[in-house]
């Protein structure tokens, strides 16, 4: 089984509570084995997800929405 790692730019995170909420929602996605967050309060944070399967961007978006008012940053 191969492991994949993907990083996503996320806006709306301001504190440790935000990190916990996002981590909790992403961890329950099928195949996810790890989540780490590089928090940039009031900026664009980086969320890195390690999983046994490829994640669909819609799954990530839905988990962020479920966690709170967090959004994938657009370039």
PDB file with SEQRES, HELIX, SHEET and CRYST1 records, atoms N, CA, C and O in Angstrom:
SEQRES   1 A   75  UNK UNK UNK UNK UNK UNK UNK UNK UNK UNK UNK UNK UNK          
SEQRES   2 A   75  UNK UNK UNK UNK UNK UNK UNK UNK UNK UNK UNK UNK UNK          
SEQRES   3 A   75  UNK UNK UNK UNK UNK UNK UNK UNK UNK UNK UNK UNK UNK          
SEQRES   4 A   75  UNK UNK UNK UNK UNK UNK UNK UNK UNK UNK UNK UNK UNK          
SEQRES   5 A   75  UNK UNK UNK UNK UNK UNK UNK UNK UNK UNK UNK UNK UNK          
SEQRES   6 A   75  UNK UNK UNK UNK UNK UNK UNK UNK UNK UNK                      
HELIX    1 AA1 UNK A   16  UNK A   27  1                                  12    
HELIX    2 AA2 UNK A   57  UNK A   67  1                                  11    
SHEET    1 AA1 4 UNK A  32  UNK A  38  0                                        
SHEET    2 AA1 4 UNK A  44  UNK A  51 -1                                        
SHEET    3 AA1 4 UNK A   4  UNK A  11 -1                                        
SHEET    4 AA1 4 UNK A  71  UNK A  72 -1                                        
CRYST1    1.000    1.000    1.000  90.00  90.00  90.00 P 1           1          
ATOM      1  N   UNK A   1       0.850  -1.166   0.000  1.00  0.00           N  
ATOM      2  CA  UNK A   1       0.000   0.000   0.000  1.00  0.00           C  
ATOM      3  C   UNK A   1       0.905   1.242   0.000  1.00  0.00           C  
ATOM      4  O   UNK A   1       1.831   1.339   0.805  1.00  0.00           O  
ATOM      5  N   UNK A   2       0.635   2.171  -0.893  1.00  0.00           N  
ATOM      6  CA  UNK A   2       1.451   3.376  -0.963  1.00  0.00           C  
ATOM      7  C   UNK A   2       0.785   4.506  -0.188  1.00  0.00           C  
ATOM      8  O   UNK A   2      -0.436   4.551  -0.038  1.00  0.00           O  
ATOM      9  N   UNK A   3       1.611   5.401   0.292  1.00  0.00           N  
ATOM     10  CA  UNK A   3       1.129   6.543   1.045  1.00  0.00           C  
ATOM     11  C   UNK A   3       1.300   7.791   0.199  1.00  0.00           C  
ATOM     12  O   UNK A   3       2.323   7.965  -0.464  1.00  0.00           O  
ATOM     13  N   UNK A   4       0.303   8.656   0.224  1.00  0.00           N  
ATOM     14  CA  UNK A   4       0.397   9.923  -0.492  1.00  0.00           C  
ATOM     15  C   UNK A   4       0.328  11.066   0.510  1.00  0.00           C  
ATOM     16  O   UNK A   4      -0.324  10.972   1.550  1.00  0.00           O  
ATOM     17  N   UNK A   5       1.014  12.136   0.169  1.00  0.00           N  
ATOM     18  CA  UNK A   5       0.988  13.335   0.989  1.00  0.00           C  
ATOM     19  C   UNK A   5       0.646  14.516   0.097  1.00  0.00           C  
ATOM     20  O   UNK A   5       1.231  14.689  -0.972  1.00  0.00           O  
ATOM     21  N   UNK A   6      -0.302  15.323   0.542  1.00  0.00           N  
ATOM     22  CA  UNK A   6      -0.707  16.505  -0.219  1.00  0.00           C  
ATOM     23  C   UNK A   6      -0.867  17.670   0.739  1.00  0.00           C  
ATOM     24  O   UNK A   6      -1.344  17.511   1.862  1.00  0.00           O  
ATOM     25  N   UNK A   7      -0.459  18.851   0.274  1.00  0.00           N  
ATOM     26  CA  UNK A   7      -0.599  20.060   1.075  1.00  0.00           C  
ATOM     27  C   UNK A   7      -1.611  20.988   0.426  1.00  0.00           C  
ATOM     28  O   UNK A   7      -1.691  21.096  -0.798  1.00  0.00           O  
ATOM     29  N   UNK A   8      -2.381  21.655   1.277  1.00  0.00           N  
ATOM     30  CA  UNK A   8      -3.438  22.546   0.809  1.00  0.00           C  
ATOM     31  C   UNK A   8      -3.331  23.889   1.522  1.00  0.00           C  
ATOM     32  O   UNK A   8      -3.140  23.926   2.737  1.00  0.00           O  
ATOM     33  N   UNK A   9      -3.451  24.997   0.784  1.00  0.00           N  
ATOM     34  CA  UNK A   9      -3.498  26.307   1.422  1.00  0.00           C  
ATOM     35  C   UNK A   9      -4.917  26.556   1.945  1.00  0.00           C  
ATOM     36  O   UNK A   9      -5.894  26.405   1.211  1.00  0.00           O  
ATOM     37  N   UNK A  10      -5.016  26.937   3.218  1.00  0.00           N  
ATOM     38  CA  UNK A  10      -6.323  27.103   3.852  1.00  0.00           C  
ATOM     39  C   UNK A  10      -6.395  28.466   4.529  1.00  0.00           C  
ATOM     40  O   UNK A  10      -5.473  28.865   5.240  1.00  0.00           O  
ATOM     41  N   UNK A  11      -7.495  29.174   4.303  1.00  0.00           N  
ATOM     42  CA  UNK A  11      -7.713  30.462   4.949  1.00  0.00           C  
ATOM     43  C   UNK A  11      -8.779  30.337   6.030  1.00  0.00           C  
ATOM     44  O   UNK A  11      -9.577  29.399   6.028  1.00  0.00           O  
ATOM     45  N   UNK A  12      -8.782  31.298   6.957  1.00  0.00           N  
ATOM     46  CA  UNK A  12      -9.799  31.347   7.996  1.00  0.00           C  
ATOM     47  C   UNK A  12      -9.350  30.798   9.335  1.00  0.00           C  
ATOM     48  O   UNK A  12     -10.078  30.924  10.320  1.00  0.00           O  
ATOM     49  N   UNK A  13      -8.182  30.196   9.402  1.00  0.00           N  
ATOM     50  CA  UNK A  13      -7.696  29.632  10.655  1.00  0.00           C  
ATOM     51  C   UNK A  13      -6.940  30.705  11.435  1.00  0.00           C  
ATOM     52  O   UNK A  13      -6.079  31.389  10.882  1.00  0.00           O  
ATOM     53  N   UNK A  14      -7.269  30.853  12.735  1.00  0.00           N  
ATOM     54  CA  UNK A  14      -6.643  31.907  13.521  1.00  0.00           C  
ATOM     55  C   UNK A  14      -5.997  31.426  14.818  1.00  0.00           C  
ATOM     56  O   UNK A  14      -5.228  32.170  15.426  1.00  0.00           O  
ATOM     57  N   UNK A  15      -6.293  30.192  15.258  1.00  0.00           N  
ATOM     58  CA  UNK A  15      -5.820  29.769  16.580  1.00  0.00           C  
ATOM     59  C   UNK A  15      -5.728  28.244  16.682  1.00  0.00           C  
ATOM     60  O   UNK A  15      -6.027  27.516  15.735  1.00  0.00           O  
ATOM     61  N   UNK A  16      -5.309  27.796  17.845  1.00  0.00           N  
ATOM     62  CA  UNK A  16      -5.192  26.369  18.099  1.00  0.00           C  
ATOM     63  C   UNK A  16      -6.519  25.637  18.011  1.00  0.00           C  
ATOM     64  O   UNK A  16      -6.561  24.480  17.593  1.00  0.00           O  
ATOM     65  N   UNK A  17      -7.603  26.296  18.399  1.00  0.00           N  
ATOM     66  CA  UNK A  17      -8.926  25.667  18.279  1.00  0.00           C  
ATOM     67  C   UNK A  17      -9.235  25.362  16.814  1.00  0.00           C  
ATOM     68  O   UNK A  17      -9.771  24.301  16.494  1.00  0.00           O  
ATOM     69  N   UNK A  18      -8.896  26.294  15.932  1.00  0.00           N  
ATOM     70  CA  UNK A  18      -9.108  26.093  14.493  1.00  0.00           C  
ATOM     71  C   UNK A  18      -8.319  24.870  14.012  1.00  0.00           C  
ATOM     72  O   UNK A  18      -8.834  24.029  13.275  1.00  0.00           O  
ATOM     73  N   UNK A  19      -7.068  24.794  14.444  1.00  0.00           N  
ATOM     74  CA  UNK A  19      -6.210  23.668  14.063  1.00  0.00           C  
ATOM     75  C   UNK A  19      -6.847  22.360  14.516  1.00  0.00           C  
ATOM     76  O   UNK A  19      -6.896  21.394  13.754  1.00  0.00           O  
ATOM     77  N   UNK A  20      -7.335  22.325  15.756  1.00  0.00           N  
ATOM     78  CA  UNK A  20      -7.960  21.114  16.284  1.00  0.00           C  
ATOM     79  C   UNK A  20      -9.201  20.719  15.519  1.00  0.00           C  
ATOM     80  O   UNK A  20      -9.398  19.540  15.222  1.00  0.00           O  
ATOM     81  N   UNK A  21     -10.049  21.695  15.193  1.00  0.00           N  
ATOM     82  CA  UNK A  21     -11.290  21.407  14.466  1.00  0.00           C  
ATOM     83  C   UNK A  21     -11.003  20.867  13.071  1.00  0.00           C  
ATOM     84  O   UNK A  21     -11.615  19.892  12.635  1.00  0.00           O  
ATOM     85  N   UNK A  22     -10.065  21.511  12.373  1.00  0.00           N  
ATOM     86  CA  UNK A  22      -9.716  21.067  11.018  1.00  0.00           C  
ATOM     87  C   UNK A  22      -9.073  19.679  11.062  1.00  0.00           C  
ATOM     88  O   UNK A  22      -9.408  18.806  10.261  1.00  0.00           O  
ATOM     89  N   UNK A  23      -8.157  19.485  11.995  1.00  0.00           N  
ATOM     90  CA  UNK A  23      -7.486  18.186  12.118  1.00  0.00           C  
ATOM     91  C   UNK A  23      -8.491  17.077  12.398  1.00  0.00           C  
ATOM     92  O   UNK A  23      -8.415  16.002  11.804  1.00  0.00           O  
ATOM     93  N   UNK A  24      -9.430  17.337  13.300  1.00  0.00           N  
ATOM     94  CA  UNK A  24     -10.445  16.336  13.652  1.00  0.00           C  
ATOM     95  C   UNK A  24     -11.286  15.935  12.443  1.00  0.00           C  
ATOM     96  O   UNK A  24     -11.511  14.746  12.214  1.00  0.00           O  
ATOM     97  N   UNK A  25     -11.749  16.909  11.673  1.00  0.00           N  
ATOM     98  CA  UNK A  25     -12.605  16.605  10.522  1.00  0.00           C  
ATOM     99  C   UNK A  25     -11.834  15.897   9.401  1.00  0.00           C  
ATOM    100  O   UNK A  25     -12.369  14.994   8.757  1.00  0.00           O  
ATOM    101  N   UNK A  26     -10.597  16.298   9.172  1.00  0.00           N  
ATOM    102  CA  UNK A  26      -9.819  15.666   8.093  1.00  0.00           C  
ATOM    103  C   UNK A  26      -9.377  14.258   8.475  1.00  0.00           C  
ATOM    104  O   UNK A  26      -9.277  13.386   7.612  1.00  0.00           O  
ATOM    105  N   UNK A  27      -9.114  14.030   9.750  1.00  0.00           N  
ATOM    106  CA  UNK A  27      -8.642  12.722  10.200  1.00  0.00           C  
ATOM    107  C   UNK A  27      -9.675  11.621   9.971  1.00  0.00           C  
ATOM    108  O   UNK A  27      -9.308  10.460   9.792  1.00  0.00           O  
ATOM    109  N   UNK A  28     -10.956  11.971   9.974  1.00  0.00           N  
ATOM    110  CA  UNK A  28     -11.988  10.945   9.800  1.00  0.00           C  
ATOM    111  C   UNK A  28     -12.253  10.595   8.334  1.00  0.00           C  
ATOM    112  O   UNK A  28     -13.034   9.687   8.051  1.00  0.00           O  
ATOM    113  N   UNK A  29     -11.616  11.301   7.402  1.00  0.00           N  
ATOM    114  CA  UNK A  29     -11.792  10.943   5.992  1.00  0.00           C  
ATOM    115  C   UNK A  29     -11.176   9.576   5.730  1.00  0.00           C  
ATOM    116  O   UNK A  29     -10.140   9.245   6.307  1.00  0.00           O  
ATOM    117  N   UNK A  30     -11.798   8.780   4.870  1.00  0.00           N  
ATOM    118  CA  UNK A  30     -11.278   7.437   4.581  1.00  0.00           C  
ATOM    119  C   UNK A  30      -9.838   7.486   4.073  1.00  0.00           C  
ATOM    120  O   UNK A  30      -9.518   8.233   3.148  1.00  0.00           O  
ATOM    121  N   UNK A  31      -8.978   6.679   4.690  1.00  0.00           N  
ATOM    122  CA  UNK A  31      -7.594   6.550   4.248  1.00  0.00           C  
ATOM    123  C   UNK A  31      -6.620   7.514   4.888  1.00  0.00           C  
ATOM    124  O   UNK A  31      -5.409   7.328   4.774  1.00  0.00           O  
ATOM    125  N   UNK A  32      -7.123   8.554   5.567  1.00  0.00           N  
ATOM    126  CA  UNK A  32      -6.221   9.548   6.153  1.00  0.00           C  
ATOM    127  C   UNK A  32      -5.504   8.944   7.358  1.00  0.00           C  
ATOM    128  O   UNK A  32      -6.126   8.397   8.268  1.00  0.00           O  
ATOM    129  N   UNK A  33      -4.171   9.062   7.335  1.00  0.00           N  
ATOM    130  CA  UNK A  33      -3.354   8.528   8.420  1.00  0.00           C  
ATOM    131  C   UNK A  33      -2.677   9.620   9.238  1.00  0.00           C  
ATOM    132  O   UNK A  33      -2.149   9.357  10.318  1.00  0.00           O  
ATOM    133  N   UNK A  34      -2.693  10.856   8.715  1.00  0.00           N  
ATOM    134  CA  UNK A  34      -2.083  11.942   9.457  1.00  0.00           C  
ATOM    135  C   UNK A  34      -2.444  13.297   8.896  1.00  0.00           C  
ATOM    136  O   UNK A  34      -2.659  13.445   7.693  1.00  0.00           O  
ATOM    137  N   UNK A  35      -2.509  14.290   9.773  1.00  0.00           N  
ATOM    138  CA  UNK A  35      -2.791  15.663   9.383  1.00  0.00           C  
ATOM    139  C   UNK A  35      -1.855  16.567  10.179  1.00  0.00           C  
ATOM    140  O   UNK A  35      -1.735  16.426  11.396  1.00  0.00           O  
ATOM    141  N   UNK A  36      -1.195  17.492   9.490  1.00  0.00           N  
ATOM    142  CA  UNK A  36      -0.405  18.491  10.194  1.00  0.00           C  
ATOM    143  C   UNK A  36      -0.769  19.862   9.644  1.00  0.00           C  
ATOM    144  O   UNK A  36      -1.112  20.010   8.471  1.00  0.00           O  
ATOM    145  N   UNK A  37      -0.687  20.855  10.510  1.00  0.00           N  
ATOM    146  CA  UNK A  37      -1.080  22.211  10.140  1.00  0.00           C  
ATOM    147  C   UNK A  37       0.043  23.174  10.491  1.00  0.00           C  
ATOM    148  O   UNK A  37       0.543  23.181  11.616  1.00  0.00           O  
ATOM    149  N   UNK A  38       0.429  23.980   9.522  1.00  0.00           N  
ATOM    150  CA  UNK A  38       1.353  25.087   9.748  1.00  0.00           C  
ATOM    151  C   UNK A  38       0.473  26.332   9.828  1.00  0.00           C  
ATOM    152  O   UNK A  38       0.124  26.924   8.807  1.00  0.00           O  
ATOM    153  N   UNK A  39       0.120  26.719  11.051  1.00  0.00           N  
ATOM    154  CA  UNK A  39      -0.831  27.805  11.280  1.00  0.00           C  
ATOM    155  C   UNK A  39      -0.206  29.167  11.010  1.00  0.00           C  
ATOM    156  O   UNK A  39       0.863  29.492  11.526  1.00  0.00           O  
ATOM    157  N   UNK A  40      -0.894  29.954  10.191  1.00  0.00           N  
ATOM    158  CA  UNK A  40      -0.553  31.356   9.957  1.00  0.00           C  
ATOM    159  C   UNK A  40      -1.804  32.152  10.329  1.00  0.00           C  
ATOM    160  O   UNK A  40      -2.699  32.336   9.504  1.00  0.00           O  
ATOM    161  N   UNK A  41      -1.862  32.631  11.597  1.00  0.00           N  
ATOM    162  CA  UNK A  41      -3.066  33.341  12.043  1.00  0.00           C  
ATOM    163  C   UNK A  41      -3.420  34.500  11.112  1.00  0.00           C  
ATOM    164  O   UNK A  41      -2.566  35.314  10.760  1.00  0.00           O  
ATOM    165  N   UNK A  42      -4.686  34.557  10.723  1.00  0.00           N  
ATOM    166  CA  UNK A  42      -5.216  35.610   9.846  1.00  0.00           C  
ATOM    167  C   UNK A  42      -4.530  35.636   8.482  1.00  0.00           C  
ATOM    168  O   UNK A  42      -4.566  36.647   7.782  1.00  0.00           O  
ATOM    169  N   UNK A  43      -3.912  34.527   8.113  1.00  0.00           N  
ATOM    170  CA  UNK A  43      -3.261  34.429   6.807  1.00  0.00           C  
ATOM    171  C   UNK A  43      -3.631  33.115   6.143  1.00  0.00           C  
ATOM    172  O   UNK A  43      -4.697  32.557   6.407  1.00  0.00           O  
ATOM    173  N   UNK A  44      -2.763  32.626   5.292  1.00  0.00           N  
ATOM    174  CA  UNK A  44      -2.994  31.348   4.622  1.00  0.00           C  
ATOM    175  C   UNK A  44      -2.144  30.279   5.290  1.00  0.00           C  
ATOM    176  O   UNK A  44      -0.917  30.297   5.191  1.00  0.00           O  
ATOM    177  N   UNK A  45      -2.800  29.355   5.966  1.00  0.00           N  
ATOM    178  CA  UNK A  45      -2.123  28.251   6.633  1.00  0.00           C  
ATOM    179  C   UNK A  45      -1.920  27.118   5.641  1.00  0.00           C  
ATOM    180  O   UNK A  45      -2.588  27.055   4.609  1.00  0.00           O  
ATOM    181  N   UNK A  46      -0.990  26.224   5.962  1.00  0.00           N  
ATOM    182  CA  UNK A  46      -0.768  25.050   5.124  1.00  0.00           C  
ATOM    183  C   UNK A  46      -1.205  23.809   5.890  1.00  0.00           C  
ATOM    184  O   UNK A  46      -0.730  23.544   6.995  1.00  0.00           O  
ATOM    185  N   UNK A  47      -2.117  23.053   5.286  1.00  0.00           N  
ATOM    186  CA  UNK A  47      -2.598  21.807   5.875  1.00  0.00           C  
ATOM    187  C   UNK A  47      -2.034  20.667   5.034  1.00  0.00           C  
ATOM    188  O   UNK A  47      -2.267  20.600   3.828  1.00  0.00           O  
ATOM    189  N   UNK A  48      -1.293  19.778   5.678  1.00  0.00           N  
ATOM    190  CA  UNK A  48      -0.698  18.637   4.984  1.00  0.00           C  
ATOM    191  C   UNK A  48      -1.391  17.368   5.446  1.00  0.00           C  
ATOM    192  O   UNK A  48      -1.494  17.091   6.641  1.00  0.00           O  
ATOM    193  N   UNK A  49      -1.865  16.602   4.469  1.00  0.00           N  
ATOM    194  CA  UNK A  49      -2.613  15.375   4.756  1.00  0.00           C  
ATOM    195  C   UNK A  49      -1.848  14.187   4.192  1.00  0.00           C  
ATOM    196  O   UNK A  49      -1.450  14.183   3.027  1.00  0.00           O  
ATOM    197  N   UNK A  50      -1.647  13.186   5.031  1.00  0.00           N  
ATOM    198  CA  UNK A  50      -1.044  11.925   4.609  1.00  0.00           C  
ATOM    199  C   UNK A  50      -2.152  10.882   4.587  1.00  0.00           C  
ATOM    200  O   UNK A  50      -2.927  10.767   5.536  1.00  0.00           O  
ATOM    201  N   UNK A  51      -2.221  10.125   3.499  1.00  0.00           N  
ATOM    202  CA  UNK A  51      -3.295   9.137   3.392  1.00  0.00           C  
ATOM    203  C   UNK A  51      -2.838   7.918   2.604  1.00  0.00           C  
ATOM    204  O   UNK A  51      -1.853   7.953   1.866  1.00  0.00           O  
ATOM    205  N   UNK A  52      -3.588   6.845   2.790  1.00  0.00           N  
ATOM    206  CA  UNK A  52      -3.332   5.598   2.071  1.00  0.00           C  
ATOM    207  C   UNK A  52      -3.969   5.609   0.694  1.00  0.00           C  
ATOM    208  O   UNK A  52      -3.664   4.752  -0.135  1.00  0.00           O  
ATOM    209  N   UNK A  53      -4.852   6.570   0.438  1.00  0.00           N  
ATOM    210  CA  UNK A  53      -5.538   6.680  -0.840  1.00  0.00           C  
ATOM    211  C   UNK A  53      -5.505   8.132  -1.291  1.00  0.00           C  
ATOM    212  O   UNK A  53      -5.261   9.030  -0.486  1.00  0.00           O  
ATOM    213  N   UNK A  54      -5.743   8.360  -2.547  1.00  0.00           N  
ATOM    214  CA  UNK A  54      -5.822   9.729  -3.047  1.00  0.00           C  
ATOM    215  C   UNK A  54      -7.115  10.358  -2.544  1.00  0.00           C  
ATOM    216  O   UNK A  54      -8.171   9.726  -2.556  1.00  0.00           O  
ATOM    217  N   UNK A  55      -7.021  11.591  -2.107  1.00  0.00           N  
ATOM    218  CA  UNK A  55      -8.205  12.299  -1.635  1.00  0.00           C  
ATOM    219  C   UNK A  55      -8.766  13.160  -2.746  1.00  0.00           C  
ATOM    220  O   UNK A  55      -8.027  13.791  -3.502  1.00  0.00           O  
ATOM    221  N   UNK A  56     -10.062  13.175  -2.829  1.00  0.00           N  
ATOM    222  CA  UNK A  56     -10.747  14.047  -3.769  1.00  0.00           C  
ATOM    223  C   UNK A  56     -10.805  15.441  -3.149  1.00  0.00           C  
ATOM    224  O   UNK A  56     -11.086  15.570  -1.957  1.00  0.00           O  
ATOM    225  N   UNK A  57     -10.548  16.471  -3.924  1.00  0.00           N  
ATOM    226  CA  UNK A  57     -10.552  17.843  -3.425  1.00  0.00           C  
ATOM    227  C   UNK A  57     -11.904  18.208  -2.818  1.00  0.00           C  
ATOM    228  O   UNK A  57     -11.969  19.012  -1.888  1.00  0.00           O  
ATOM    229  N   UNK A  58     -12.975  17.626  -3.334  1.00  0.00           N  
ATOM    230  CA  UNK A  58     -14.304  17.889  -2.772  1.00  0.00           C  
ATOM    231  C   UNK A  58     -14.433  17.339  -1.352  1.00  0.00           C  
ATOM    232  O   UNK A  58     -15.123  17.928  -0.521  1.00  0.00           O  
ATOM    233  N   UNK A  59     -13.774  16.213  -1.070  1.00  0.00           N  
ATOM    234  CA  UNK A  59     -13.773  15.658   0.285  1.00  0.00           C  
ATOM    235  C   UNK A  59     -13.072  16.609   1.247  1.00  0.00           C  
ATOM    236  O   UNK A  59     -13.547  16.848   2.357  1.00  0.00           O  
ATOM    237  N   UNK A  60     -11.945  17.144   0.811  1.00  0.00           N  
ATOM    238  CA  UNK A  60     -11.179  18.073   1.640  1.00  0.00           C  
ATOM    239  C   UNK A  60     -12.006  19.343   1.888  1.00  0.00           C  
ATOM    240  O   UNK A  60     -12.093  19.825   3.018  1.00  0.00           O  
ATOM    241  N   UNK A  61     -12.602  19.868   0.836  1.00  0.00           N  
ATOM    242  CA  UNK A  61     -13.424  21.068   0.957  1.00  0.00           C  
ATOM    243  C   UNK A  61     -14.587  20.836   1.927  1.00  0.00           C  
ATOM    244  O   UNK A  61     -14.863  21.684   2.775  1.00  0.00           O  
ATOM    245  N   UNK A  62     -15.257  19.712   1.808  1.00  0.00           N  
ATOM    246  CA  UNK A  62     -16.394  19.400   2.679  1.00  0.00           C  
ATOM    247  C   UNK A  62     -15.955  19.276   4.137  1.00  0.00           C  
ATOM    248  O   UNK A  62     -16.660  19.738   5.034  1.00  0.00           O  
ATOM    249  N   UNK A  63     -14.812  18.666   4.380  1.00  0.00           N  
ATOM    250  CA  UNK A  63     -14.310  18.523   5.747  1.00  0.00           C  
ATOM    251  C   UNK A  63     -13.964  19.888   6.345  1.00  0.00           C  
ATOM    252  O   UNK A  63     -14.234  20.138   7.520  1.00  0.00           O  
ATOM    253  N   UNK A  64     -13.374  20.763   5.544  1.00  0.00           N  
ATOM    254  CA  UNK A  64     -13.059  22.112   6.028  1.00  0.00           C  
ATOM    255  C   UNK A  64     -14.331  22.868   6.373  1.00  0.00           C  
ATOM    256  O   UNK A  64     -14.388  23.567   7.384  1.00  0.00           O  
ATOM    257  N   UNK A  65     -15.351  22.731   5.536  1.00  0.00           N  
ATOM    258  CA  UNK A  65     -16.640  23.393   5.784  1.00  0.00           C  
ATOM    259  C   UNK A  65     -17.275  22.848   7.061  1.00  0.00           C  
ATOM    260  O   UNK A  65     -17.842  23.605   7.849  1.00  0.00           O  
ATOM    261  N   UNK A  66     -17.179  21.553   7.262  1.00  0.00           N  
ATOM    262  CA  UNK A  66     -17.755  20.932   8.459  1.00  0.00           C  
ATOM    263  C   UNK A  66     -17.038  21.415   9.718  1.00  0.00           C  
ATOM    264  O   UNK A  66     -17.658  21.553  10.773  1.00  0.00           O  
ATOM    265  N   UNK A  67     -15.737  21.670   9.611  1.00  0.00           N  
ATOM    266  CA  UNK A  67     -14.949  22.108  10.762  1.00  0.00           C  
ATOM    267  C   UNK A  67     -15.255  23.550  11.149  1.00  0.00           C  
ATOM    268  O   UNK A  67     -15.124  23.921  12.315  1.00  0.00           O  
ATOM    269  N   UNK A  68     -15.662  24.364  10.180  1.00  0.00           N  
ATOM    270  CA  UNK A  68     -15.943  25.767  10.473  1.00  0.00           C  
ATOM    271  C   UNK A  68     -15.864  26.596   9.202  1.00  0.00           C  
ATOM    272  O   UNK A  68     -16.047  26.084   8.097  1.00  0.00           O  
ATOM    273  N   UNK A  69     -15.592  27.871   9.371  1.00  0.00           N  
ATOM    274  CA  UNK A  69     -15.547  28.778   8.230  1.00  0.00           C  
ATOM    275  C   UNK A  69     -14.139  28.823   7.635  1.00  0.00           C  
ATOM    276  O   UNK A  69     -13.485  29.866   7.622  1.00  0.00           O  
ATOM    277  N   UNK A  70     -13.686  27.660   7.141  1.00  0.00           N  
ATOM    278  CA  UNK A  70     -12.350  27.523   6.564  1.00  0.00           C  
ATOM    279  C   UNK A  70     -12.481  27.206   5.083  1.00  0.00           C  
ATOM    280  O   UNK A  70     -13.399  26.498   4.666  1.00  0.00           O  
ATOM    281  N   UNK A  71     -11.557  27.735   4.295  1.00  0.00           N  
ATOM    282  CA  UNK A  71     -11.664  27.586   2.852  1.00  0.00           C  
ATOM    283  C   UNK A  71     -10.321  27.284   2.224  1.00  0.00           C  
ATOM    284  O   UNK A  71      -9.280  27.734   2.702  1.00  0.00           O  
ATOM    285  N   UNK A  72     -10.355  26.517   1.146  1.00  0.00           N  
ATOM    286  CA  UNK A  72      -9.148  26.316   0.362  1.00  0.00           C  
ATOM    287  C   UNK A  72      -8.825  27.644  -0.325  1.00  0.00           C  
ATOM    288  O   UNK A  72      -9.692  28.257  -0.948  1.00  0.00           O  
ATOM    289  N   UNK A  73      -7.594  28.071  -0.209  1.00  0.00           N  
ATOM    290  CA  UNK A  73      -7.185  29.332  -0.820  1.00  0.00           C  
ATOM    291  C   UNK A  73      -7.024  29.128  -2.313  1.00  0.00           C  
ATOM    292  O   UNK A  73      -6.558  28.084  -2.770  1.00  0.00           O  
ATOM    293  N   UNK A  74      -7.416  30.140  -3.061  1.00  0.00           N  
ATOM    294  CA  UNK A  74      -7.248  30.090  -4.502  1.00  0.00           C  
ATOM    295  C   UNK A  74      -6.060  30.948  -4.875  1.00  0.00           C  
ATOM    296  O   UNK A  74      -5.739  31.928  -4.203  1.00  0.00           O  
ATOM    297  N   UNK A  75      -5.416  30.561  -5.960  1.00  0.00           N  
ATOM    298  CA  UNK A  75      -4.229  31.316  -6.366  1.00  0.00           C  
ATOM    299  C   UNK A  75      -4.578  32.499  -7.235  1.00  0.00           C  
ATOM    300  O   UNK A  75      -3.689  33.236  -7.660  1.00  0.00           O  
TER     301      UNK A  75                                                      
END                                                                             
